[in-house]
Amino acid sequence: MSIAHTTATVIPIRTTLTSPLIFLLAASTGLSVAALYYSQPTLGVLATDLHASNQAVGWIPTLTQFGYALGLLFLAPLGDRFDRRTIIVVKSLLLAMALLAIAAAPSLSVLLGASLAVGLLATVAQDIVPAAATLAPAAHRGRIVGTVMTGLLLGILLSRVVGGLVAEALGWRAVFGGAAVVAAFTTAILARGLPSFKPTSTSPYPALLGSLFALWKEHRALRLAAMAQGLLSIGFSAFWSTLAVMLHGAPFHLGSAAAGSFGLAGAVGALAAPFAGRLADRRGPQFVTRLGAALSVASFGIMFAMPHLSTGAQLVLLALATVGFDLGVQATMIAHQTIVYGIAPEARSRLNAIFMTTMFVGMAAGGALGAQALAAWGWNGIVLLAVASSLAALAVRIRAASAQ
Protein backbone atom coordinates (compact mmCIF):
# COMPACT_ATOMS: atom_id res chain seq x y z
CA MET A 1 0.00 0.00 0.00
CA SER A 2 1.35 3.45 -0.91
CA ILE A 3 2.31 6.26 1.45
CA ALA A 4 -0.66 8.29 0.29
CA HIS A 5 -3.17 5.66 1.30
CA THR A 6 -1.90 4.26 4.62
CA THR A 7 -4.51 6.01 6.79
CA ALA A 8 -7.42 5.64 4.41
CA THR A 9 -10.39 3.45 5.22
CA VAL A 10 -13.20 3.09 2.73
CA ILE A 11 -16.58 3.22 4.49
CA PRO A 12 -19.61 2.48 2.32
CA ILE A 13 -22.42 5.01 2.15
CA ARG A 14 -25.89 3.47 2.27
CA THR A 15 -28.01 6.26 0.84
CA THR A 16 -30.44 5.89 -2.01
CA LEU A 17 -29.34 8.24 -4.78
CA THR A 18 -32.71 9.46 -6.01
CA SER A 19 -33.33 11.62 -9.07
CA PRO A 20 -34.16 14.69 -6.91
CA LEU A 21 -30.87 14.24 -5.02
CA ILE A 22 -28.91 13.96 -8.28
CA PHE A 23 -30.62 17.13 -9.51
CA LEU A 24 -29.79 18.90 -6.24
CA LEU A 25 -26.13 17.91 -6.55
CA ALA A 26 -25.94 19.03 -10.19
CA ALA A 27 -27.79 22.32 -9.64
CA SER A 28 -25.88 23.29 -6.49
CA THR A 29 -22.58 22.51 -8.21
CA GLY A 30 -23.49 24.75 -11.12
CA LEU A 31 -24.78 27.58 -8.94
CA SER A 32 -21.66 27.47 -6.75
CA VAL A 33 -19.12 27.50 -9.56
CA ALA A 34 -21.10 30.21 -11.36
CA ALA A 35 -19.88 32.64 -8.69
CA LEU A 36 -16.45 32.52 -10.33
CA TYR A 37 -17.67 33.87 -13.65
CA TYR A 38 -20.37 36.47 -13.00
CA SER A 39 -17.74 39.22 -13.21
CA GLN A 40 -16.40 38.38 -16.66
CA PRO A 41 -19.14 39.88 -18.86
CA THR A 42 -19.46 42.88 -16.51
CA LEU A 43 -15.83 44.04 -16.60
CA GLY A 44 -16.41 46.76 -19.19
CA VAL A 45 -19.31 48.28 -17.20
CA LEU A 46 -17.50 47.77 -13.90
CA ALA A 47 -14.35 49.55 -15.13
CA THR A 48 -16.41 52.58 -16.14
CA ASP A 49 -18.35 52.67 -12.86
CA LEU A 50 -15.25 52.42 -10.66
CA HIS A 51 -13.11 54.64 -12.93
CA ALA A 52 -10.54 51.87 -13.26
CA SER A 53 -8.42 50.78 -16.21
CA ASN A 54 -9.14 47.61 -18.15
CA GLN A 55 -5.87 46.18 -16.88
CA ALA A 56 -6.84 46.91 -13.25
CA VAL A 57 -10.26 45.26 -13.46
CA GLY A 58 -8.60 42.32 -15.20
CA TRP A 59 -7.33 41.35 -11.74
CA ILE A 60 -10.89 40.56 -10.62
CA PRO A 61 -11.22 37.25 -12.56
CA THR A 62 -7.51 36.54 -11.96
CA LEU A 63 -7.83 36.76 -8.16
CA THR A 64 -11.09 34.83 -8.23
CA GLN A 65 -9.44 31.96 -10.11
CA PHE A 66 -6.34 32.15 -7.88
CA GLY A 67 -8.56 31.95 -4.80
CA TYR A 68 -10.27 28.92 -6.27
CA ALA A 69 -6.91 27.23 -6.81
CA LEU A 70 -5.89 27.97 -3.20
CA GLY A 71 -9.22 26.65 -1.94
CA LEU A 72 -8.85 23.47 -3.93
CA LEU A 73 -5.36 22.90 -2.57
CA PHE A 74 -5.99 23.73 1.10
CA LEU A 75 -9.72 23.15 1.64
CA ALA A 76 -10.91 20.42 -0.77
CA PRO A 77 -8.78 17.63 0.82
CA LEU A 78 -10.82 18.04 4.01
CA GLY A 79 -13.58 16.07 2.29
CA ASP A 80 -11.65 12.86 2.98
CA ARG A 81 -11.23 13.77 6.67
CA PHE A 82 -14.59 15.27 7.75
CA ASP A 83 -18.29 14.93 6.96
CA ARG A 84 -18.70 16.40 3.48
CA ARG A 85 -22.23 17.54 4.31
CA THR A 86 -20.98 19.91 7.03
CA ILE A 87 -18.20 21.23 4.79
CA ILE A 88 -20.62 21.84 1.90
CA VAL A 89 -23.22 23.67 3.99
CA VAL A 90 -20.72 25.91 5.82
CA LYS A 91 -18.80 26.87 2.66
CA SER A 92 -22.02 27.55 0.75
CA LEU A 93 -23.20 29.95 3.48
CA LEU A 94 -19.84 31.76 3.55
CA LEU A 95 -19.95 32.01 -0.24
CA ALA A 96 -23.26 33.87 -0.01
CA MET A 97 -21.65 36.34 2.40
CA ALA A 98 -18.62 36.88 0.12
CA LEU A 99 -20.89 37.57 -2.87
CA LEU A 100 -22.81 40.10 -0.78
CA ALA A 101 -19.50 41.80 0.08
CA ILE A 102 -18.76 42.25 -3.64
CA ALA A 103 -22.21 43.73 -4.24
CA ALA A 104 -21.57 46.31 -1.50
CA ALA A 105 -17.87 46.94 -2.26
CA PRO A 106 -17.14 50.69 -2.07
CA SER A 107 -13.84 50.48 -3.99
CA LEU A 108 -11.83 48.30 -6.33
CA SER A 109 -9.47 47.19 -3.55
CA VAL A 110 -12.35 45.87 -1.44
CA LEU A 111 -13.85 44.22 -4.50
CA LEU A 112 -10.54 42.47 -5.24
CA GLY A 113 -10.32 41.11 -1.69
CA ALA A 114 -13.91 39.85 -1.81
CA SER A 115 -13.23 38.28 -5.22
CA LEU A 116 -10.39 36.26 -3.69
CA ALA A 117 -12.77 35.08 -0.95
CA VAL A 118 -15.40 34.09 -3.51
CA GLY A 119 -12.80 31.97 -5.28
CA LEU A 120 -11.81 30.22 -2.04
CA LEU A 121 -15.40 29.42 -1.08
CA ALA A 122 -16.72 28.52 -4.54
CA THR A 123 -14.64 25.34 -4.16
CA VAL A 124 -17.76 23.96 -2.49
CA ALA A 125 -18.55 22.79 -6.04
CA GLN A 126 -15.54 20.49 -5.83
CA ASP A 127 -16.79 19.07 -2.54
CA ILE A 128 -20.09 18.17 -4.20
CA VAL A 129 -18.59 16.31 -7.18
CA PRO A 130 -16.66 13.75 -5.04
CA ALA A 131 -19.79 13.45 -2.88
CA ALA A 132 -21.74 12.40 -5.96
CA ALA A 133 -19.01 9.91 -6.90
CA THR A 134 -19.16 8.46 -3.37
CA LEU A 135 -22.96 8.11 -3.34
CA ALA A 136 -23.15 6.64 -6.85
CA PRO A 137 -23.18 2.85 -7.35
CA ALA A 138 -20.04 1.71 -9.17
CA ALA A 139 -22.03 0.56 -12.19
CA HIS A 140 -23.54 4.03 -12.70
CA ARG A 141 -20.77 6.26 -11.35
CA GLY A 142 -19.70 7.60 -14.74
CA ARG A 143 -23.24 8.57 -15.73
CA ILE A 144 -24.00 10.24 -12.39
CA VAL A 145 -20.72 12.13 -12.17
CA GLY A 146 -21.26 13.16 -15.79
CA THR A 147 -24.70 14.54 -14.89
CA VAL A 148 -23.28 16.54 -11.98
CA MET A 149 -20.46 17.79 -14.18
CA THR A 150 -23.03 18.93 -16.75
CA GLY A 151 -24.51 21.09 -14.01
CA LEU A 152 -21.04 22.47 -13.26
CA LEU A 153 -20.29 23.20 -16.93
CA LEU A 154 -23.63 24.90 -17.47
CA GLY A 155 -23.03 26.96 -14.35
CA ILE A 156 -19.70 28.13 -15.75
CA LEU A 157 -21.13 29.10 -19.11
CA LEU A 158 -24.64 30.34 -18.32
CA SER A 159 -23.34 32.50 -15.47
CA ARG A 160 -21.84 34.73 -18.16
CA VAL A 161 -25.24 35.05 -19.85
CA VAL A 162 -26.99 35.91 -16.58
CA GLY A 163 -24.21 38.24 -15.50
CA GLY A 164 -24.28 40.11 -18.79
CA LEU A 165 -28.06 40.49 -18.95
CA VAL A 166 -28.50 41.55 -15.33
CA ALA A 167 -25.57 43.99 -15.49
CA GLU A 168 -27.03 45.57 -18.62
CA ALA A 169 -30.48 45.97 -17.06
CA LEU A 170 -29.77 46.61 -13.37
CA GLY A 171 -26.05 47.23 -13.00
CA TRP A 172 -23.15 45.04 -11.94
CA ARG A 173 -23.94 45.24 -8.20
CA ALA A 174 -27.30 43.60 -8.83
CA VAL A 175 -25.49 40.63 -10.39
CA PHE A 176 -23.64 39.85 -7.17
CA GLY A 177 -26.50 40.78 -4.86
CA GLY A 178 -28.77 38.36 -6.70
CA ALA A 179 -26.07 35.69 -6.65
CA ALA A 180 -25.77 36.09 -2.87
CA VAL A 181 -29.51 35.50 -2.44
CA VAL A 182 -29.37 32.41 -4.66
CA ALA A 183 -26.37 31.04 -2.72
CA ALA A 184 -28.19 31.52 0.60
CA PHE A 185 -31.28 29.73 -0.76
CA THR A 186 -29.11 26.89 -2.08
CA THR A 187 -27.47 26.56 1.35
CA ALA A 188 -30.85 26.03 3.00
CA ILE A 189 -31.82 23.30 0.51
CA LEU A 190 -28.45 21.54 0.84
CA ALA A 191 -28.77 21.56 4.64
CA ARG A 192 -32.08 19.71 4.34
CA GLY A 193 -31.37 17.44 1.37
CA LEU A 194 -27.80 16.16 1.77
CA PRO A 195 -27.01 12.96 3.67
CA SER A 196 -24.05 12.69 6.02
CA PHE A 197 -20.73 11.26 4.82
CA LYS A 198 -18.36 9.24 6.95
CA PRO A 199 -14.69 10.22 6.54
CA THR A 200 -12.35 7.90 4.64
CA SER A 201 -9.18 9.11 6.37
CA THR A 202 -8.13 9.69 9.97
CA SER A 203 -4.99 11.65 9.06
CA PRO A 204 -4.45 15.03 10.73
CA TYR A 205 -4.61 18.05 8.45
CA PRO A 206 -0.81 18.41 7.90
CA ALA A 207 -0.54 14.74 6.94
CA LEU A 208 -3.56 15.08 4.67
CA LEU A 209 -1.87 17.92 2.81
CA GLY A 210 1.42 16.00 2.73
CA SER A 211 -0.31 13.08 1.05
CA LEU A 212 -1.11 15.33 -1.91
CA PHE A 213 2.56 15.35 -2.86
CA ALA A 214 2.76 11.58 -2.41
CA LEU A 215 -0.24 11.07 -4.68
CA TRP A 216 1.25 13.43 -7.30
CA LYS A 217 4.57 11.60 -7.22
CA GLU A 218 3.05 8.13 -7.26
CA HIS A 219 0.54 8.43 -10.11
CA ARG A 220 1.84 9.43 -13.54
CA ALA A 221 -1.69 9.34 -14.96
CA LEU A 222 -2.69 12.01 -12.46
CA ARG A 223 0.26 14.24 -13.38
CA LEU A 224 -0.45 14.01 -17.11
CA ALA A 225 -4.17 14.67 -16.68
CA ALA A 226 -3.56 17.67 -14.44
CA MET A 227 -0.87 19.20 -16.65
CA ALA A 228 -2.83 18.79 -19.89
CA GLN A 229 -6.03 20.23 -18.39
CA GLY A 230 -4.08 23.09 -16.84
CA LEU A 231 -2.61 24.01 -20.21
CA LEU A 232 -6.03 23.93 -21.89
CA SER A 233 -7.36 26.15 -19.11
CA ILE A 234 -4.87 28.91 -19.95
CA GLY A 235 -6.41 29.54 -23.37
CA PHE A 236 -9.96 28.97 -22.09
CA SER A 237 -9.57 31.56 -19.33
CA ALA A 238 -7.65 34.06 -21.48
CA PHE A 239 -10.55 34.05 -23.97
CA TRP A 240 -13.40 34.40 -21.46
CA SER A 241 -11.68 36.92 -19.17
CA THR A 242 -10.97 39.34 -22.05
CA LEU A 243 -13.99 38.79 -24.32
CA ALA A 244 -16.17 41.47 -22.70
CA VAL A 245 -13.37 44.05 -22.89
CA MET A 246 -12.69 43.22 -26.56
CA LEU A 247 -16.37 43.41 -27.53
CA HIS A 248 -16.77 46.66 -25.60
CA GLY A 249 -14.27 48.40 -27.89
CA ALA A 250 -13.97 48.97 -31.65
CA PRO A 251 -15.25 47.73 -34.03
CA PHE A 252 -18.03 46.05 -32.03
CA HIS A 253 -19.03 48.51 -29.26
CA LEU A 254 -21.23 45.88 -27.62
CA GLY A 255 -22.49 45.86 -24.02
CA SER A 256 -22.37 43.33 -21.22
CA ALA A 257 -25.46 41.46 -22.45
CA ALA A 258 -23.84 40.75 -25.82
CA ALA A 259 -20.67 39.53 -24.16
CA GLY A 260 -22.67 37.32 -21.81
CA SER A 261 -24.71 35.87 -24.67
CA PHE A 262 -21.60 34.11 -25.92
CA GLY A 263 -22.09 31.86 -22.90
CA LEU A 264 -25.04 30.36 -24.78
CA ALA A 265 -22.67 29.31 -27.56
CA GLY A 266 -20.38 27.78 -24.95
CA ALA A 267 -23.35 26.00 -23.37
CA VAL A 268 -23.91 24.12 -26.63
CA GLY A 269 -20.44 22.69 -26.22
CA ALA A 270 -21.05 21.89 -22.56
CA LEU A 271 -24.29 20.02 -23.28
CA ALA A 272 -22.55 17.95 -25.95
CA ALA A 273 -19.55 17.20 -23.76
CA PRO A 274 -21.17 14.40 -21.66
CA PHE A 275 -21.36 12.32 -24.84
CA ALA A 276 -17.58 12.20 -24.52
CA GLY A 277 -18.17 9.69 -21.72
CA ARG A 278 -19.81 7.26 -24.11
CA LEU A 279 -16.99 7.70 -26.57
CA ALA A 280 -14.53 7.11 -23.74
CA ASP A 281 -16.29 3.82 -22.96
CA ARG A 282 -15.77 2.68 -26.56
CA ARG A 283 -12.35 4.14 -27.38
CA GLY A 284 -10.91 4.92 -23.95
CA PRO A 285 -10.58 8.28 -22.12
CA GLN A 286 -7.05 8.81 -23.47
CA PHE A 287 -8.44 8.98 -27.01
CA VAL A 288 -11.03 11.56 -25.93
CA THR A 289 -8.34 13.75 -24.32
CA ARG A 290 -6.40 13.88 -27.61
CA LEU A 291 -9.53 14.53 -29.64
CA GLY A 292 -10.67 17.31 -27.30
CA ALA A 293 -7.28 19.03 -27.27
CA ALA A 294 -7.08 18.88 -31.07
CA LEU A 295 -10.56 20.38 -31.37
CA SER A 296 -9.49 23.23 -29.06
CA VAL A 297 -6.42 23.95 -31.20
CA ALA A 298 -8.52 24.08 -34.38
CA SER A 299 -11.29 26.20 -32.82
CA PHE A 300 -8.91 28.80 -31.41
CA GLY A 301 -6.87 28.77 -34.63
CA ILE A 302 -9.74 29.78 -36.90
CA MET A 303 -10.04 33.05 -34.96
CA PHE A 304 -6.87 34.27 -36.68
CA ALA A 305 -9.16 34.91 -39.67
CA MET A 306 -11.26 37.49 -37.80
CA PRO A 307 -9.37 40.66 -38.90
CA HIS A 308 -10.05 39.76 -42.54
CA LEU A 309 -13.85 39.56 -42.13
CA SER A 310 -16.70 42.01 -41.78
CA THR A 311 -17.92 42.85 -38.27
CA GLY A 312 -20.96 40.57 -38.58
CA ALA A 313 -18.92 37.70 -39.98
CA GLN A 314 -16.42 38.11 -37.15
CA LEU A 315 -19.20 37.63 -34.57
CA VAL A 316 -20.47 34.51 -36.34
CA LEU A 317 -16.98 33.04 -36.50
CA LEU A 318 -16.43 33.91 -32.84
CA ALA A 319 -19.63 32.08 -31.85
CA LEU A 320 -18.70 28.97 -33.87
CA ALA A 321 -15.20 28.93 -32.39
CA THR A 322 -16.70 29.26 -28.90
CA VAL A 323 -18.85 26.16 -29.43
CA GLY A 324 -15.83 24.26 -30.70
CA PHE A 325 -13.27 25.05 -28.03
CA ASP A 326 -15.78 24.77 -25.17
CA LEU A 327 -16.71 21.31 -26.40
CA GLY A 328 -13.03 20.40 -26.71
CA VAL A 329 -12.07 21.67 -23.26
CA GLN A 330 -15.08 20.22 -21.44
CA ALA A 331 -14.91 16.81 -23.17
CA THR A 332 -11.23 16.62 -22.26
CA MET A 333 -12.01 17.49 -18.65
CA ILE A 334 -14.65 14.77 -18.34
CA ALA A 335 -12.24 12.22 -19.84
CA HIS A 336 -9.48 13.35 -17.49
CA GLN A 337 -11.80 13.02 -14.49
CA THR A 338 -12.70 9.50 -15.60
CA ILE A 339 -8.98 8.70 -15.43
CA VAL A 340 -8.39 10.49 -12.11
CA TYR A 341 -11.39 9.10 -10.19
CA GLY A 342 -10.34 5.56 -11.10
CA ILE A 343 -6.91 5.86 -9.47
CA ALA A 344 -7.68 5.58 -5.71
CA PRO A 345 -11.33 5.77 -4.52
CA GLU A 346 -10.34 6.27 -0.87
CA ALA A 347 -8.44 9.46 -1.79
CA ARG A 348 -11.05 10.86 -4.15
CA SER A 349 -11.24 14.34 -2.59
CA ARG A 350 -7.46 14.69 -2.60
CA LEU A 351 -7.10 13.46 -6.17
CA ASN A 352 -9.80 15.88 -7.24
CA ALA A 353 -8.04 18.66 -5.32
CA ILE A 354 -4.77 18.03 -7.16
CA PHE A 355 -6.40 17.85 -10.56
CA MET A 356 -8.62 20.88 -10.08
CA THR A 357 -5.92 22.96 -8.39
CA THR A 358 -3.67 22.51 -11.41
CA MET A 359 -6.55 23.30 -13.72
CA PHE A 360 -7.42 26.54 -11.92
CA VAL A 361 -3.81 27.62 -11.63
CA GLY A 362 -4.01 27.46 -15.42
CA MET A 363 -7.24 29.49 -15.27
CA ALA A 364 -5.61 32.17 -13.10
CA ALA A 365 -2.53 32.26 -15.34
CA GLY A 366 -4.78 32.55 -18.39
CA GLY A 367 -6.61 35.52 -16.87
CA ALA A 368 -3.37 37.34 -16.05
CA LEU A 369 -1.63 36.50 -19.34
CA GLY A 370 -4.78 37.30 -21.31
CA ALA A 371 -5.02 40.82 -19.87
CA GLN A 372 -1.37 41.45 -20.73
CA ALA A 373 -1.67 39.94 -24.21
CA LEU A 374 -4.75 42.00 -25.04
CA ALA A 375 -3.08 45.20 -23.87
CA ALA A 376 0.14 44.49 -25.80
CA TRP A 377 -0.98 42.80 -29.02
CA GLY A 378 -4.77 43.05 -29.20
CA TRP A 379 -7.10 40.14 -29.90
CA ASN A 380 -4.54 38.27 -32.01
CA GLY A 381 -2.41 38.07 -28.86
CA ILE A 382 -5.24 36.24 -27.09
CA VAL A 383 -5.67 33.85 -30.01
CA LEU A 384 -1.94 33.11 -30.18
CA LEU A 385 -1.83 32.40 -26.44
CA ALA A 386 -4.84 30.08 -26.65
CA VAL A 387 -3.49 28.15 -29.66
CA ALA A 388 -0.05 27.74 -28.07
CA SER A 389 -1.40 26.48 -24.75
CA SER A 390 -3.81 24.06 -26.48
CA LEU A 391 -1.00 22.72 -28.67
CA ALA A 392 1.07 22.12 -25.53
CA ALA A 393 -1.84 20.18 -23.98
CA LEU A 394 -2.18 18.07 -27.13
CA ALA A 395 1.56 17.37 -27.02
CA VAL A 396 1.25 16.10 -23.43
CA ARG A 397 -1.55 13.70 -24.40
CA ILE A 398 0.29 12.47 -27.53
CA ARG A 399 3.41 11.87 -25.46
CA ALA A 400 1.33 9.96 -22.89
CA ALA A 401 -0.08 7.75 -25.65
CA SER A 402 3.34 7.04 -27.12
CA ALA A 403 4.66 6.00 -23.69
CA GLN A 404 1.94 3.39 -23.17
TAGIWO-V576422 format. One record per backbone hydrogen bond with DSSP energy under -0.5 kcal/mol. CO is the residue of the C=O (numbers start at 1). NH is the residue of the N-H. Records with the same first field share a line. If there is no record, write none. Layout:
CO = NH / NH
This chain:
2 = 5 / 6
3 = 6
5 = 8
7 = 202
9 = 11
10 = 12
12 = 14
13 = 15
16 = 18
18 = 22
19 = 23
20 = 24
21 = 25
22 = 26
23 = 27
24 = 28
25 = 29
26 = 30
27 = 31
28 = 32
29 = 33
30 = 34
31 = 35
32 = 35
33 = 36
34 = 37 / 38
37 = 40 / 41
39 = 42 / 43
40 = 43
42 = 46
43 = 47
44 = 48
45 = 49
46 = 50
47 = 51 / 52
48 = 51
53 = 57
54 = 58
56 = 59
57 = 60 / 61
58 = 62
59 = 63
60 = 64
61 = 65
62 = 66
63 = 67
64 = 68
65 = 69
66 = 70
67 = 71
68 = 72
69 = 73
70 = 74
71 = 75 / 76
75 = 78
76 = 79
77 = 80
78 = 81 / 82
80 = 200 / 201
83 = 87
84 = 88
85 = 89
86 = 90
87 = 91
88 = 92
89 = 93
90 = 94
91 = 95
92 = 96
93 = 97
94 = 98
95 = 99
96 = 100
97 = 101
98 = 102
99 = 103
100 = 104
102 = 105
107 = 111
108 = 112
109 = 113
110 = 114
111 = 115
112 = 116
113 = 117
114 = 118
115 = 119
116 = 120
117 = 121
118 = 122
120 = 123
121 = 124
122 = 125
123 = 126
124 = 127 / 128
125 = 129
127 = 131
128 = 132
129 = 133
130 = 134
131 = 135
132 = 136
137 = 140 / 141
138 = 141
140 = 144
141 = 145
142 = 146
143 = 147
144 = 148
145 = 149
146 = 150
147 = 151
148 = 152
149 = 153
150 = 154
151 = 155
152 = 156
153 = 157
154 = 158
155 = 159
157 = 160 / 161
158 = 162
159 = 163
160 = 164
161 = 165
162 = 166
163 = 167
164 = 168
165 = 169
166 = 170 / 171
167 = 171
171 = 174 / 175
172 = 176
173 = 177
174 = 178
175 = 179
176 = 180
177 = 181
178 = 182
179 = 183
180 = 184
181 = 185
182 = 186
183 = 187
184 = 188
185 = 189
186 = 190
187 = 191
188 = 192
189 = 193
190 = 194
200 = 9
204 = 208
205 = 209
206 = 210
207 = 211
208 = 212
209 = 212 / 213
210 = 213 / 214
211 = 215
212 = 216
213 = 217
214 = 218
215 = 219
218 = 220
219 = 223
220 = 224
221 = 225
222 = 226
223 = 227
224 = 228
225 = 229
226 = 230
227 = 231
228 = 232
229 = 233
230 = 234
231 = 234 / 235
232 = 236
233 = 237
234 = 238
235 = 239
236 = 240
237 = 241
238 = 242
239 = 242 / 243
240 = 244
242 = 246
243 = 247
244 = 248
245 = 249
246 = 249
247 = 254
249 = 252 / 253
255 = 259
256 = 260
257 = 261
258 = 262
259 = 262
260 = 263
261 = 264 / 265
262 = 266
263 = 267
264 = 268
265 = 269
266 = 270
267 = 271
268 = 272
269 = 273
270 = 274
272 = 275
273 = 276
274 = 277 / 278
275 = 279
276 = 280
277 = 281
278 = 282
279 = 283
280 = 284
284 = 287 / 288
285 = 289
286 = 290
287 = 291
288 = 292
289 = 293
290 = 294
291 = 295
292 = 296
293 = 297
294 = 298
295 = 299
296 = 300
297 = 301
298 = 302
300 = 303
301 = 304
302 = 305
303 = 306
305 = 308
306 = 309
310 = 314
311 = 315
312 = 316
313 = 317
314 = 318
315 = 319
316 = 320
317 = 321
318 = 322
319 = 323
320 = 324
321 = 325
322 = 326
323 = 327
324 = 328
325 = 329
326 = 330
327 = 331
328 = 332
329 = 333
330 = 334
331 = 335
332 = 336
333 = 337
334 = 338
335 = 339
336 = 340
337 = 341
338 = 342
339 = 342
340 = 343 / 344
344 = 347
345 = 348
347 = 351
348 = 352
349 = 353
350 = 354
351 = 355
352 = 356
353 = 357
354 = 358
355 = 359
356 = 360
357 = 361
358 = 362
359 = 363
360 = 364
361 = 365
362 = 366
363 = 367
364 = 368
365 = 369
366 = 370
367 = 371
368 = 372
369 = 373
370 = 374
371 = 375
372 = 376
373 = 377 / 378
374 = 378
378 = 381 / 382
379 = 383
380 = 384
381 = 385
382 = 386
383 = 387
384 = 388
385 = 389
386 = 390
387 = 391
388 = 392
389 = 393
390 = 394
391 = 395
392 = 396
393 = 397
394 = 398
395 = 399
396 = 400
397 = 401
398 = 402
399 = 403
400 = 404
401 = 404
